[in-house]
Amino acid sequence: MVCPFDSHTLNSTLPVLIVACLIALCSSQVACAGPLPVPEEIAENFAVEMDKNVSDDFWKLDPNKWVVRARKGTDTSKPSGNIKAKHNQLRKEGDTRYLSLLANKHGEAGVSALHVHEYGFTVCRWRTKGLEYGVKHAAHPAIWSYSYNMGSTPRNAPNDSGKTLEIDWMEYIKWKKVPGYHARILPSDGGGSDVDRSIHAFQGQTDFNGWRIHGYEYTPDYVQLWEYVDDQWQKKGVALKFGDETDLEAKVLDREYRSKQYFVLSNIWFYKPEYELNPVRLDIDYLHHYPMK
């Protein structure tokens, strides 16, 4: 998190006591940087205060909030593919402290939430480092949520019918001709997520490597990706709706798949001989979740 106050300006314009209070506030884990929490046009639908059980500024890796992301199966994990806690690193760059998830030929990284969340608006500042445009990499950075936390300490929250929902807010894809990233939802009837029924909100190229701020809006009626650009929120891609039945062309998923979610932040390894094996990082500055009212 970066503190927006300039100490020289504060010292020259405010009493010492107030300066001290503001600096203390900016040094706390609930930091004061970043955009407006929720876009103005939808702000009335969401809480003003974030849910601290699932939100984090990553000044430390809180074991009461996060566990190591687990890896199931080994079919795509060679020559690496083993989650290593030491690859979940806390780093500092100037005034910014952040979680850095490293994937390379020696191991991969990821953290899974211990606490569940439901409908709300989530703000995340993130970047990748090490990806090159037009090059397919073995690393697979993703910011997503699921009805299971995929963690070393398992948690799950399927709905009453046993159905589940995966929401990929940002997932690097190398299976297309030109690598990029996408946002999508995937339903499941109790097994793994059904890729054939995935519905995309956005698919596109990216410059990778630079910090960006995304907003993730999950409501009973739709899922919408947002991006904070030029000091304002903008919708990114299309809304994915929930309805009476699934219609892939209309980007509608049967509402029976709606479920509570666990955040998963991961940078795992999908190996193929033709993929580049250079190190890739997924950096997370903060993740703030504002519940729906």
C-alpha positions as CSV (number, residue, x, y, z in Angstrom):
1,M,0.0,0.0,0.0
2,V,1.2,3.5,-0.8
3,C,0.4,6.4,1.6
4,P,-1.1,9.4,-0.3
5,F,0.1,12.0,2.1
6,D,3.4,13.9,1.6
7,S,5.1,14.3,5.0
8,H,6.7,17.6,4.0
9,T,3.4,19.1,3.0
10,L,1.8,17.8,6.2
11,N,4.5,19.2,8.4
12,S,4.2,22.7,6.8
13,T,0.4,22.9,7.0
14,L,-0.9,20.9,10.0
15,P,-0.2,20.8,13.7
16,V,2.3,18.1,14.8
17,L,-0.3,16.1,16.6
18,I,-2.5,15.8,13.5
19,V,0.5,14.9,11.4
20,A,1.4,12.1,13.7
21,C,-2.2,10.7,13.6
22,L,-2.3,10.8,9.8
23,I,1.1,9.1,9.4
24,A,-0.1,6.4,11.9
25,L,-3.2,5.9,9.9
26,C,-1.3,5.5,6.7
27,S,1.1,3.0,8.3
28,S,-1.7,0.8,9.5
29,Q,-2.8,-2.4,7.7
30,V,-6.0,-0.8,6.6
31,A,-4.2,1.8,4.5
32,C,-5.7,4.8,2.9
33,A,-4.4,4.6,-0.6
34,G,-6.2,3.5,-3.7
35,P,-9.3,4.5,-5.7
36,L,-12.8,5.0,-4.3
37,P,-13.8,1.6,-2.9
38,V,-16.8,1.2,-5.1
39,P,-17.9,2.9,-8.4
40,E,-20.3,5.8,-7.6
41,E,-23.1,4.5,-9.8
42,I,-23.4,1.3,-7.7
43,A,-22.0,2.5,-4.4
44,E,-25.4,2.5,-2.6
45,N,-25.6,-1.3,-3.1
46,F,-22.5,-2.1,-1.0
47,A,-21.2,-1.6,2.5
48,V,-18.9,1.3,3.2
49,E,-16.6,-0.8,5.3
50,M,-14.6,-3.7,3.9
51,D,-15.0,-7.2,5.3
52,K,-11.7,-7.5,7.2
53,N,-12.0,-11.3,7.4
54,V,-11.3,-11.7,3.7
55,S,-9.7,-8.3,2.9
56,D,-5.9,-7.8,3.1
57,D,-3.2,-5.2,2.5
58,F,-0.5,-7.9,2.8
59,W,1.8,-6.2,5.2
60,K,2.1,-9.7,6.5
61,L,0.7,-13.1,5.5
62,D,-2.0,-13.7,8.1
63,P,-2.4,-17.4,9.0
64,N,-5.9,-16.6,10.3
65,K,-6.9,-15.5,6.8
66,W,-4.7,-17.6,4.4
67,V,-3.3,-21.0,3.9
68,V,-1.1,-22.5,1.2
69,R,-2.9,-23.2,-2.0
70,A,-3.0,-27.0,-2.5
71,R,-2.3,-28.8,-5.8
72,K,-4.4,-31.7,-6.9
73,G,-2.9,-34.2,-9.3
74,T,0.5,-34.1,-11.0
75,D,-0.5,-34.5,-14.7
76,T,0.5,-30.9,-15.6
77,S,3.1,-30.4,-12.9
78,K,6.4,-31.5,-14.4
79,P,9.2,-30.4,-14.2
80,S,8.0,-28.4,-11.2
81,G,4.4,-28.3,-10.1
82,N,4.9,-28.4,-6.4
83,I,3.5,-25.6,-4.2
84,K,6.2,-24.2,-2.0
85,A,5.4,-21.9,0.9
86,K,8.7,-20.1,0.5
87,H,7.4,-19.0,-3.0
88,N,4.7,-17.0,-1.3
89,Q,6.8,-13.9,-0.6
90,L,6.2,-10.6,1.1
91,R,8.2,-7.8,-0.7
92,K,8.6,-4.1,-0.6
93,E,9.1,-1.6,-3.4
94,G,9.5,2.0,-2.3
95,D,6.5,2.6,0.0
96,T,4.5,-0.4,-1.5
97,R,4.4,-3.7,0.4
98,Y,2.8,-6.6,-1.4
99,L,2.4,-10.3,-1.7
100,S,4.5,-11.8,-4.5
101,L,3.7,-15.3,-5.8
102,L,6.7,-16.8,-7.6
103,A,6.4,-19.6,-10.2
104,N,9.6,-21.1,-11.7
105,K,11.0,-24.5,-12.6
106,H,11.8,-25.1,-8.9
107,G,8.3,-24.5,-7.6
108,E,5.0,-22.6,-7.7
109,A,3.0,-20.5,-5.3
110,G,-0.5,-19.6,-4.1
111,V,-2.6,-18.8,-1.1
112,S,-6.2,-19.7,-0.3
113,A,-8.7,-17.9,1.9
114,L,-9.9,-19.5,5.1
115,H,-13.1,-17.3,5.3
116,V,-16.0,-17.4,2.9
117,H,-17.6,-14.3,1.2
118,E,-20.7,-13.9,-0.8
119,Y,-22.1,-11.1,-3.0
120,G,-20.1,-7.9,-3.0
121,F,-17.6,-5.6,-4.7
122,T,-13.9,-6.5,-4.5
123,V,-11.0,-4.1,-5.3
124,C,-7.6,-5.6,-6.2
125,R,-4.4,-3.9,-7.2
126,W,-2.1,-6.4,-9.0
127,R,0.5,-7.0,-11.6
128,T,2.5,-9.8,-13.2
129,K,6.2,-9.7,-13.8
130,G,8.2,-12.0,-16.2
131,L,5.5,-12.5,-18.9
132,E,6.3,-11.5,-22.4
133,Y,3.7,-10.5,-25.0
134,G,3.2,-13.2,-27.6
135,V,5.2,-15.8,-25.7
136,K,3.5,-18.9,-24.0
137,H,4.8,-19.4,-20.5
138,A,4.4,-22.4,-18.2
139,A,3.4,-20.1,-15.3
140,H,-0.3,-19.6,-14.8
141,P,-1.1,-16.6,-12.6
142,A,-4.7,-16.1,-11.6
143,I,-7.0,-14.2,-9.2
144,W,-10.1,-16.1,-8.7
145,S,-12.7,-17.4,-6.3
146,Y,-14.5,-20.7,-5.9
147,S,-17.0,-22.6,-3.8
148,Y,-13.9,-24.6,-2.5
149,N,-10.8,-22.8,-1.2
150,M,-8.4,-25.3,-2.8
151,G,-6.2,-24.8,0.3
152,S,-4.0,-27.0,2.5
153,T,-6.7,-26.5,5.1
154,P,-9.8,-27.4,3.1
155,R,-12.9,-25.2,3.2
156,N,-16.0,-25.5,1.1
157,A,-19.4,-23.8,0.6
158,P,-21.4,-25.5,-2.1
159,N,-25.0,-24.4,-2.3
160,D,-28.0,-26.5,-1.1
161,S,-28.1,-28.4,-4.4
162,G,-24.4,-29.3,-4.2
163,K,-23.6,-27.2,-7.3
164,T,-20.7,-24.8,-7.3
165,L,-19.4,-21.8,-9.2
166,E,-15.9,-20.7,-10.2
167,I,-15.3,-17.0,-10.9
168,D,-12.0,-16.3,-12.7
169,W,-11.5,-12.6,-12.3
170,M,-8.1,-12.6,-13.9
171,E,-6.5,-15.7,-15.4
172,Y,-3.5,-15.8,-17.7
173,I,-4.2,-18.0,-20.8
174,K,-1.6,-19.4,-23.1
175,W,-3.9,-21.8,-25.0
176,K,-4.9,-19.1,-27.5
177,K,-2.8,-18.2,-30.5
178,V,-1.8,-14.9,-28.8
179,P,-1.5,-15.3,-25.0
180,G,-3.5,-12.8,-22.9
181,Y,-5.9,-13.0,-20.0
182,H,-9.6,-13.5,-19.5
183,A,-12.4,-13.2,-17.0
184,R,-15.1,-15.9,-16.9
185,I,-17.5,-18.0,-14.8
186,L,-17.6,-21.8,-14.8
187,P,-20.4,-23.9,-13.3
188,S,-20.0,-27.4,-11.7
189,D,-22.5,-30.0,-10.8
190,G,-20.3,-31.3,-8.0
191,G,-17.2,-32.4,-9.8
192,G,-14.6,-30.2,-11.5
193,S,-15.6,-27.0,-13.2
194,D,-17.2,-27.5,-16.6
195,V,-14.9,-25.7,-19.1
196,D,-17.4,-26.4,-21.9
197,R,-20.0,-24.3,-20.1
198,S,-17.7,-21.4,-19.2
199,I,-19.0,-17.9,-20.1
200,H,-16.5,-15.2,-20.8
201,A,-16.8,-11.6,-19.6
202,F,-13.5,-10.5,-21.2
203,Q,-10.8,-12.1,-23.4
204,G,-7.9,-9.9,-24.6
205,Q,-4.3,-9.0,-24.8
206,T,-2.6,-7.2,-22.0
207,D,0.8,-5.4,-21.5
208,F,1.4,-7.6,-18.5
209,N,3.9,-6.4,-15.9
210,G,2.3,-3.0,-14.9
211,W,0.2,-2.4,-11.8
212,R,-3.5,-2.2,-12.5
213,I,-6.6,-2.0,-10.3
214,H,-9.6,-4.2,-11.0
215,G,-13.0,-4.3,-9.4
216,Y,-15.0,-7.5,-9.2
217,E,-18.8,-7.2,-8.8
218,Y,-20.7,-10.3,-7.8
219,T,-24.4,-9.9,-7.3
220,P,-27.5,-12.3,-7.3
221,D,-28.2,-11.1,-10.8
222,Y,-24.9,-10.7,-12.6
223,V,-21.1,-10.7,-12.5
224,Q,-19.2,-7.6,-13.8
225,L,-15.5,-6.9,-14.2
226,W,-14.4,-3.2,-13.7
227,E,-11.1,-1.4,-14.1
228,Y,-9.8,1.8,-12.6
229,V,-8.3,3.9,-15.4
230,D,-7.4,7.6,-15.4
231,D,-8.9,8.2,-12.0
232,Q,-12.2,6.7,-12.7
233,W,-14.0,3.3,-12.8
234,Q,-14.9,1.8,-16.1
235,K,-16.7,-1.5,-16.9
236,K,-14.5,-4.0,-18.6
237,G,-16.1,-6.6,-20.8
238,V,-19.7,-7.6,-20.6
239,A,-21.9,-8.5,-17.6
240,L,-22.5,-12.3,-17.1
241,K,-26.1,-12.8,-15.9
242,F,-27.9,-15.3,-13.8
243,G,-31.3,-16.5,-15.1
244,D,-33.9,-19.2,-15.1
245,E,-31.7,-21.4,-17.4
246,T,-28.3,-21.5,-19.0
247,D,-27.9,-19.8,-22.4
248,L,-24.3,-19.6,-23.4
249,E,-24.8,-17.4,-26.4
250,A,-26.7,-14.8,-24.3
251,K,-24.1,-15.1,-21.5
252,V,-26.6,-16.3,-19.0
253,L,-26.0,-19.0,-16.4
254,D,-28.7,-20.8,-14.4
255,R,-29.0,-19.1,-11.1
256,E,-28.9,-22.4,-9.3
257,Y,-25.1,-22.3,-9.6
258,R,-24.7,-19.2,-7.5
259,S,-22.8,-20.0,-4.3
260,K,-20.6,-18.5,-1.6
261,Q,-16.9,-18.0,-2.6
262,Y,-13.4,-18.3,-1.3
263,F,-10.6,-16.2,-2.8
264,V,-7.7,-18.0,-4.4
265,L,-4.5,-16.2,-5.4
266,S,-2.3,-18.5,-7.3
267,N,0.6,-18.8,-9.7
268,I,0.9,-22.4,-10.6
269,W,2.8,-24.3,-13.3
270,F,1.3,-25.9,-16.4
271,Y,4.2,-27.6,-18.2
272,K,4.6,-28.4,-21.8
273,P,8.0,-28.7,-23.6
274,E,7.1,-25.7,-25.9
275,Y,6.4,-23.3,-22.9
276,E,8.9,-20.8,-21.6
277,L,10.2,-21.8,-18.2
278,N,11.4,-18.4,-17.0
279,P,10.3,-17.1,-13.6
280,V,7.0,-15.3,-13.4
281,R,5.5,-13.4,-10.5
282,L,2.0,-12.5,-9.6
283,D,2.1,-9.5,-7.2
284,I,-0.9,-8.5,-5.1
285,D,-0.8,-5.1,-3.4
286,Y,-4.2,-5.3,-1.8
287,L,-7.5,-7.2,-1.9
288,H,-10.5,-5.3,-0.4
289,H,-14.0,-6.8,-0.3
290,Y,-17.1,-4.7,0.3
291,P,-20.2,-6.9,1.0
292,M,-23.5,-6.3,-0.7
293,K,-26.1,-4.6,1.5
